[in-house]
């Protein structure tokens, strides 16, 4: 769509074979200049923002939780994928094993972006086998500095036998305290519930399932179709 530059200032005047003209007032009085057209770019002043449309068209995955306890580490994810205010899929799989099965991970955020990051992380794990922390740091560097990757909107939790890490698009690689961490729209609810259950006799998987069920009762972007990946842990 084309629109005149600053239409609130310029007024359309006469037209001739060269196209529309605009009336302007200067030191010598009224004069006419060709009307300049430019691609229409809505702004906040127009009561509209392009990101509103873009963000509403992104498929989002939501709640991921990890628990490390009793020689086991689990990563749990719900199955809901939302497109704006609409539930698109209720049984999506947001957690998976990576590399040769020695790493498990889950994502929250834009689905296509997360799969791109999973592929990049698998490449890093091939470069640095058995070094999850090194692979995640290298991915975070790329994610933060690469012009393509830094546009990706997702967060990831990954874990192996020894380490649990959270990766963000700001270049952060965080090791959660006490082996429990939640991300996504329901992540804080799941995290609080899991921490409250850590002192009980429940196993890591039981804690993850109960915490995800509590998060699903509170967060509208989280459901009860929970998928869990687990590994033996050294802690």
CORLINLIN-V959178 format. One record per residue. RES is the residue in one letter. PHI is phi in radians with two decimals (999 if undefined). PSI is psi as a letter, one per 20 degrees, with the letter a starting at -180 (999 if undefined). D_LAST is the distance of its C-alpha to the last C-alpha in Angstrom with 1 decimal. Layout:
BEGIN
RES:PHI:PSI:D_LAST
RES:PHI:PSI:D_LAST
END
This chain:
BEGIN
X:999:p:60.0
X:-1.91:q:62.3
X:-2.51:q:63.3
X:-1.17:q:65.5
X:-1.13:p:63.9
X:0.83:m:64.0
X:-1.10:h:66.1
X:-1.24:i:66.5
X:-1.71:g:68.5
X:-1.64:q:70.5
X:-2.06:p:73.0
X:-1.19:p:74.2
X:-2.10:c:77.8
X:-1.32:r:80.2
X:-2.22:q:79.3
X:-2.55:a:81.2
X:-1.12:h:80.7
X:-1.57:i:78.0
X:1.90:a:75.9
X:-1.23:q:75.1
X:-2.19:r:75.8
X:-2.19:q:74.7
X:-1.60:p:76.9
X:-2.31:q:76.0
X:-1.98:p:77.8
X:-2.30:a:78.3
X:-1.04:h:80.7
X:-1.67:j:83.4
X:1.79:b:82.9
X:-1.36:p:81.6
X:-2.55:r:80.7
X:-1.99:p:78.9
X:-2.34:q:76.0
X:-1.06:p:74.2
X:-1.33:p:71.3
X:-1.59:p:68.1
X:-1.85:q:65.5
X:-2.47:q:61.8
X:-0.98:p:58.9
X:-1.24:p:57.9
X:-2.20:o:54.7
X:-1.08:q:53.9
X:-2.30:r:52.6
X:-1.05:h:51.5
X:-1.10:h:55.3
X:-1.49:j:56.0
X:1.25:k:53.6
X:-2.73:q:51.4
X:-2.39:p:48.5
X:-1.03:h:47.6
X:-1.15:h:43.9
X:-1.08:g:44.5
X:-1.23:g:45.6
X:-1.06:g:42.9
X:-1.19:h:40.0
X:-1.30:i:41.4
X:-1.77:j:41.4
X:-1.67:p:37.7
X:-1.41:p:35.5
X:-1.96:p:32.5
X:-1.69:q:29.2
X:-2.08:e:27.6
X:-1.78:p:24.3
X:-2.25:p:20.8
X:-2.38:p:17.6
X:-2.17:q:13.9
X:-2.38:p:11.3
X:-2.10:o:7.5
X:-2.84:q:7.0
X:1.02:k:7.0
X:1.35:j:5.4
X:-2.36:q:7.6
X:-2.22:p:8.7
X:-2.20:q:12.4
X:-2.17:p:15.3
X:-2.04:q:18.4
X:-2.48:q:21.9
X:-1.38:r:25.3
X:-1.86:j:28.3
X:-1.50:p:30.9
X:-2.10:p:32.7
X:-2.00:q:35.3
X:-2.05:n:38.4
X:1.14:c:39.6
X:-1.69:j:40.3
X:-1.94:p:40.3
X:-1.44:o:37.6
X:-1.57:h:38.0
X:-2.58:p:35.3
X:-1.89:i:33.3
X:-2.26:k:31.1
X:-1.22:q:29.8
X:-1.85:o:26.6
X:-1.83:i:24.6
X:-2.10:q:21.3
X:-2.81:r:21.1
X:-1.54:q:19.4
X:-2.13:q:20.3
X:1.09:c:21.4
X:-1.72:k:21.0
X:1.72:i:18.4
X:-1.51:i:15.3
X:-2.33:p:15.2
X:-2.12:q:15.9
X:-2.72:r:17.8
X:-2.56:q:20.3
X:-2.25:q:23.3
X:-2.32:p:25.5
X:2.33:b:29.0
X:-1.18:p:31.9
X:-1.09:g:31.1
X:-1.09:h:33.0
X:-1.12:g:31.5
X:-1.14:g:27.9
X:-1.13:h:28.8
X:-1.08:g:30.3
X:-1.20:h:27.2
X:-1.03:g:25.1
X:-1.09:g:27.6
X:-1.13:h:27.5
X:-1.16:h:23.7
X:-1.07:h:24.0
X:-1.11:g:26.7
X:-1.17:h:24.5
X:-1.19:h:21.8
X:-1.22:h:24.6
X:-1.26:h:25.7
X:-2.20:m:22.3
X:-1.10:p:20.5
X:1.30:j:16.8
X:-2.15:m:17.1
X:-1.08:g:16.0
X:-1.07:g:16.5
X:-1.09:g:19.8
X:-1.08:g:20.9
X:-1.22:h:20.3
X:-1.11:g:22.1
X:-1.14:h:25.0
X:-1.13:g:25.2
X:-1.10:h:25.3
X:-1.07:g:28.1
X:-1.10:g:30.1
X:-1.06:h:29.5
X:-1.41:h:30.9
X:-1.88:h:33.8
X:-1.24:p:34.9
X:-1.12:h:37.9
X:-1.43:g:36.9
X:-1.15:h:33.2
X:-1.23:i:33.5
X:-1.50:i:35.5
X:-1.30:p:32.7
X:-1.98:n:31.5
X:-2.87:r:27.9
X:-2.23:q:24.4
X:-2.35:q:21.3
X:-2.01:p:17.6
X:-2.30:q:15.7
X:-2.63:q:12.2
X:-2.22:a:10.9
X:-1.11:h:7.9
X:-1.96:h:6.8
X:-2.32:q:9.2
X:-2.07:p:11.0
X:-2.35:q:14.6
X:-2.01:p:17.9
X:-1.99:p:21.2
X:-2.24:r:24.6
X:-1.30:i:28.1
X:-1.58:j:28.7
X:1.64:j:26.6
X:-1.43:p:23.5
X:-2.22:o:20.0
X:-1.99:p:17.8
X:-1.75:o:14.0
X:-1.18:q:13.8
X:-1.31:p:13.2
X:1.11:j:10.6
X:1.28:j:9.3
X:-2.21:p:12.7
X:-2.75:q:15.7
X:-2.26:q:19.0
X:-2.35:r:21.9
X:1.68:a:25.4
X:-1.12:h:28.2
X:-1.81:j:26.3
X:-1.09:g:23.0
X:-1.19:h:23.6
X:-1.17:g:24.5
X:-1.14:h:21.4
X:-1.10:g:19.2
X:-1.09:g:21.1
X:-1.15:g:20.9
X:-1.13:g:17.2
X:-1.10:h:16.7
X:-1.17:h:19.3
X:-1.66:i:17.5
X:-1.12:h:14.0
X:-1.51:i:15.5
X:-1.56:r:17.0
X:-1.25:i:16.0
X:-1.08:q:15.8
X:-1.33:r:13.2
X:-1.05:g:11.8
X:-1.19:g:14.9
X:-1.12:g:17.2
X:-1.08:g:16.3
X:-1.08:g:16.8
X:-1.16:g:20.1
X:-1.16:g:21.4
X:-1.15:g:20.7
X:-1.15:h:22.4
X:-1.13:h:25.3
X:-1.14:g:25.8
X:-1.06:h:25.9
X:-1.16:h:28.4
X:-1.29:h:30.6
X:-1.78:g:30.9
X:-1.64:p:30.8
X:-1.29:i:33.7
X:-1.70:j:32.0
X:-2.25:p:29.2
X:-2.10:a:29.8
X:-1.73:j:28.1
X:-1.46:n:27.9
X:-1.62:p:24.1
X:-2.00:p:22.5
X:-2.21:p:18.8
X:-1.96:q:16.9
X:-2.40:q:13.6
X:-2.40:q:11.3
X:-1.20:p:8.9
X:-2.05:q:5.4
X:-1.48:i:3.8
X:-2.05:999:0.0
END
